[in-house]
Amino acid sequence: MSNGSGFAAKLARPNILELQPYRCARDDYSEGILLDANENAWGPPIDAQEILERYPDPYQIPLKEKMAAFRGEGVKPENIFVGVGSDEAIDLLFRIFCVPGKDKVITTPPTYGMYKVCAKVNDVEIVNVPLTPDFDIVVPDIIAALTPNVKMIFLCSPGNPTAKSLPLEDIEAVAQQAPNVLVIVDEAYVDFSQSSAICLLSKYPNVCVLQTLSKAFGMAAIRCGFCFGAPDVIQLLNNVKAPYNINQLTSKMALQALEEDSLKKLQSNIQGVLVERAVVAAALEQLEFVVKVYHSDANFLLFRVQQSAKAVYQYMADHCGVVSRYRGTELHCDECIRVTIGTPEDNKAFLDALQKAYQIVTQQQ
Ligand SMILES: Cc1ncc(COP(=O)(O)O)c(C=O)c1O
């Protein structure tokens, strides 16, 4: 399988470059009496609105076209991989670019936990280049950590759990100064923020951007994520993925979500979350036991309490039915809790629970 002499061909594992991708029955014929894929023309044993007996489209071109139009910046379908959430793309990138037991990736803790999990699964070493206590990347430190075996750099913007967008100049500086490494910008929360690195794709073949329908689109259940990148990188993702990774129901709903009316509703939902984010942040700032509320470019807030964050988080979950996330074990996040912005009722319940939990937990100590 030839992948030209581009960036991907220089970085990918030789076995991946040689790979002859699986050929689906539908690659040869897609019309007629289809008796070529061992499906069951008698149909499913349930009353379904959808055609369920046929394998779904392995290429998802209409979805890619709609997503390309939505994101703009000259993005074309050949710049887009569609995955079972962005988590699928993360795992495939490890499998494509990192030789197990030999290659390494750079991450910038505190950051999203799946990079570490995928690294472990694929027997790839993580090189940690910490964020500053203000949650910025340190470009010279990232560049200093490069070795010939570092194949990928994961930058999360807006970050999880930091909630902070990285300045585009910093991301570009990394892409520019690490031209032989794949720089992956995880933008799961991008629709709540102001800036995206998609504009860097036309300039830097070593940049990939991950996005998802799980967050602002509110469609975590359908598992649909995207990797945007240079066509040769995207081609490798398509070669390696399971042939029918995106199921028919997911595809249909994702297409629906990108219709004009849905996009209007998306914007109003985002505005609603942003208004509530400001309300919750202001309420947290008023609490004397809250030491810091971090700036947020996402749909969650990270905040620090004076003491006992873990016990407070646990009390809220066990006794108030309000589940947040204790993040105190993450770098620079001691005594920190991360809370997702919910509906106004959810948020009020959270603020009440937090005050009650803090009072009871600290009285007991
Ligand atoms: C930073 C980040 N990236 C990726 C994901 C995974 O997204 P998906 O649902 O598309 O797999 C998450 C989910 O929490 C996330 O926080």
The ligand as a Gaussian input file, in Angstrom:
#p B3LYP/6-31G(d) Opt

LIG

0 1
 C      -10.100000      16.030000      26.293000
 C      -10.973000      14.915000      25.859000
 N      -10.717000      14.312000      24.697000
 C      -11.472000      13.301000      24.253000
 C      -12.539000      12.845000      24.997000
 C      -13.311000      11.665000      24.487000
 O      -14.301000      12.062000      23.648000
 P      -15.188000      11.031000      22.837000
 O      -16.475000      10.912000      23.569000
 O      -15.334000      11.673000      21.503000
 O      -14.449000       9.729000      22.758000
 C      -12.850000      13.437000      26.214000
 C      -13.970000      12.944000      27.026000
 O      -14.180000      13.260000      28.157000
 C      -12.041000      14.502000      26.656000
 O      -12.267000      15.115000      27.827000

